Amino acid sequence: MSINLDDILRGKHTVALSGHIRPDGDCVGSCMGMYLYLTEVYPELQVDVYLEKIPQPHNIIEKTDVIRHQIPEDMSYDLFICLDCGDKARLGFSGQLFENAKHTVCIDHHVSNRAFADENDIVPDASSTSELVYRLLDYDKISRACAEALYMGIAHDTGIFQYTCTAPETMEAAAALMRKGIDFNKILEKTYYEKTYVQNQILGKALLESWLILDGKCIVSAVSRKEMEFFNAEVSDMEGIVSQLRQTAGVEVAMFLYELETRFYRVSLRSKDYVDVSRVARYFGGGGHVKAAGLSMRGTEHDVINNVSGQIALQIEASSESKMI
């Protein structure tokens, strides 16, 4: 269901914005793009952004220093806009504000989203939530700073416009944002391509110690909590590893898992052609997109890999059987 920004803001005085836990480029881009637009176009509104700590390179976007990482006591809002979050539970600490808000709106592109807000704009075929936000805004009122945030979000969730979610409309949106005078090369270099020494170290470890399963159709790599501590790596340093694994020739699915706490793993999945990794993730209580999804699971590293690969194998086998018919 499409929404109208003026309609949802009518009669509102306070607005909270938030996205999913462990915010990525699209989450930060859509939240900050919406924040910058609202504060510039509707100065009478009180607008606050709530997110967990964002990756340091994303601070290239203006006003990220205003992001709140905890909720002030007794805080409530007229409107809560949830961006790039497919499940209320994935709001994390800001979920309390969602529950207390007088009205809630969700703007998202995860196929696993079950429309949990009062009003929902869920478009699974969209490249990114940032593209959906772009469509909601009055182009003439989009500032350069807002355009930079939205461009970053679109670029990140399309893998710099190479994933199949990139539609002609996506490229047109990116071009329109570029016309606002943004330094798109700097955005891509600083937030997507450039890696810290620690990130390169952990990526090298993940690639060197990866292995193939399911007759070479799936590549797997894992990083333990102890290894993260050894490299002095944070959760944000895991970004992009699974996408690099996915580029392996002959592989259909990439699985990367890292230990958040003892025997509790975050699993990232990426696929190329025919495996719907969102189905795999949903089976274990996760979610995401057809070719990019994630989940969390308790157990040993061996248990997690066996359980997840079992569901991947079912789709690979089904695809092989259909080709034989």
N, C-alpha and C positions, 0 to 999 in steps of 0.2 A: 504494500500500500504506500503510495507516494504521500509525502507530507509537505506542508507549506510552512516555511519558517515564520512568517508574520503571524500565521494562525496559532502556532504553538507558543509563541512569545506573548500573545495578546493577554494583558492583565497580569503578567508575571513581573516580579521585581527582582527576584534572586534566582540565579541559575548555576547549577553545578555540572561540570563536565568530567567524564572519566572514561577509562578504557580498561583493557584486560591487564591482568598481572603480567609481570615481566614484559613491559611495553617494548614493542619493536618500532620500526620506521613508520609503518602505516598507522599504528596506534598513536604515536607521538604526533605524526603529521596531521591526522584528522582532528585530534583533540586541540592542538595548538592552532591549526587553521581555523577551526570553529571559534576558539577563544579570541583570536586576533580580530576576526570579522565581527563578532558580537560586541567586543569592547570598542571597536572603531565606529561601527554603524549604529549601535544602540548604546550610547554612552550613559544612558539613564539606568541601565541594568547593572546589578552587582553580579559579576561572573567569576567563578573560581574553578580551577582545574585540579583534579586529584589523581595522581598517578604514583606508582612505585618509582624508585630511582630509575632514571632513564639512562641509556648508554651515553657516555660522555660526549662522543662526537655529535650527538643530536642537539647539543646545546648551541650549535651553530644557528638554530632557529631562534628568532627573537622572542623574548619574554619567557623562555623556559625557566628562568630563575623564580618565576611566580608560582610554579607548580607546588602544590601542597602534598606532603607525604604522610600527613596524619590529619585527623578530623578535630577541629576545635570543639570544646565541650558544648553540648546543647545546640549544635548547629543543625539547621534544617533549611530546605530550599523549596521555592515554589515549583521549580522545574529541575529535573535531573535528566540530562542527555547522555545516554550511554553510547559510546562510539567504538566500533571494531571489537565488540565483545559478544560472543555467541551464546553465552550462558551467564545467568546472574551470579553464579558462584565464582566465576572468573573475574568478577569485579574486585575481588579481594577485600581490602580494608574499606573501600568506598561503598561496598554493598550496604552498609548501614545507612548511608545517605540516600541510596536508592529506595530503601524500605520506608524511610521517613518523608520522602518528598511528596508534595501534594499531587504532582503529575510527573509521569515518566515517559521518555521517548527513547527508542533504540534505533540507531542507524548502523547497519552492518551488512557484510557480504559473506558471512560464513554459512555454508549450506546446512550446517548442523543447528543453526539458530531456530528456536521454536517460538519466536515472537513473544517475549516475556514481559514487555513493557506495556503501558497503556496505549501508546501509539507506536507503530513499528514501520520502518522503511528497510526491509530486508531484500536485497537483490543479490542472490548467490552468483549470478553470472557477471557481476561487476568486478573489475580488476582489483578494486580496493575500496575501503571505506572513504579514503581521501577523495576518490573520484565521485562517490555519492555525495559527499559534502560539497564538492565543487558544483555539482548539478543543482544543489539547493540554493546556492548563493547568487546574488545579483552581480554579474560579472563586472559591471562598471564600478561597483563598490569594493571589489577585491583589491587590497593593497599589495604592494610588492612583498611585504613580510608574510602576509597570509598566503600569497602565491607560492612562496618558497616552502612553507610548511606542507602545503597540499602536494606540490611537485615531489618533495621528498617521499611522502607517503605512497604516492602512485608509483614512483620509480622503484622503491623497495619491494612492494608487493608484486610487482611484475618482473622482478629480477632484471631491472633495467630494460624493460619492455621486450623480454625474450620469452616469457612464459605464455602458455596458450590462453591465459585469461586476458591477454592484451588484445583489445578490440580496436577497430578503426576509431571508435568514439574515445577510447583511452588516449590514443595518439593525438587526437584533436584537442582533448582537454589539456594534455601536456603542452602542446603547442600554444594554446591560448594562455596558459600560465607563463610560459617563456616570454610571451609578448609583454608581460608586466615588467620586464627588465631584470629578471632574476639571474643570478650567477649560477646557472644550472651545472656547469662543469665543476665548480667548487663544491656544490652540494653533493654531487655524486662521488667526487674524489674523497671528501672528508667524511662522509657518512656511510659510504658503501664499500669503496675499494680500499681505502687506507686502513691498515691493521697495525695494532701495537706489536711490540716485540713479544709480549706474553701471548697475544692471540695467534701469532705465527707459530710460536712454540707449541701451543696446545693443538693447533691445526696439524702441524707436522706429526705430532704424536698420534693423533687420531687417524691420519692417513697411513702412517707407517704400520700401525698395529690393527688396521682394518682387515676383515676377512670376508670371503664370499660364501654364501649359503644358498640353498634352494637351486642347485644346479647352476650357480653363477648368476641367477636372476636378482639376487638381493645382496647388497653389501652392508656390512654391519661394523660399527665401531662404538666403543664405550670408554668413558672416562670416570674413574672413581672419585670419591670425595677426597681421598688422600692425594691422588694425583693433582686434583685442582689446587689443593693446598700447597703441594710441592712447587707448582708453577706460579703460585700466587694469583690464580685465575678466579674471576667472578663469573656468575651466571651469564652476564652480558657478553663475556668473552667466548661463549659457545655459539654465538650468532654466526650463521653462514657455513658452519662445518658440514651440516647435512646436505646443503646445496652443492658443496664441493664434492662430496661423496657421490651424489647423484650423477655427476658428470662422467663417471666411470663407464667406459664402453661395454656394451652388452648387458648392463644392469638395468632392471626395470624399477626396482625400489631401493631407496637408501634408508637405513635406520641408524640413528645416532642417539645414544642415551648417556646421560650424565647423572651422577648421584647427588641429589639435593641434600639428603641426610642419610644416615645409615639404613641401607636396604630400602630406600625410597628414590625412585628414578623418574626423571623427566625424559620422555621419548619423543623424538622428532622424526617424522616420516615424510619422504618425498617420492613421487613416482613420475614416470615419463609418459607412458602411453595408455595402458588399459587397466591398471590397478587403481581402484578408488580408495585411497588411504583414509579418507574421512569415514568410510564404513568401518575400517579397522579400528580407528580411534574411537568411534562411537560405541563399538562393541565393548570397549574397556572404560567407558565413561568419559572419553575425551571428545574431541571435535576438530573442526577445521574445514578445509576445502578438499575437492576431489584429488588434487595432486600435491597438497601440502596440508599436513594435519599433525596433531600432537596429543599426547596423553600422559598421565602420571600413573605409576604402578609400584606397589610394594612387592618386595621379594629379592632374591639374589639376582645378580646380573644374568646368570644362566636361566633362571626362571622367567625373567622378563623377556629375554630374547626368544625363548622357546614359545611363550604364550603369544607374543605379537607375530612372530614369523609363521605360526600355525594358521593365523587368520589371513596373512598375506598369501600363504601357499594355496589356500582354498580358491582365491581369485585367479592365481596363476594357473592352477589346474583346470579351472572352469574355462579360462581363455584358450588353453591348449586343446581341450575337448571340442570347443566350438569351432576351432580352425580345422579339426579333423573331419567334421561333419560335412 
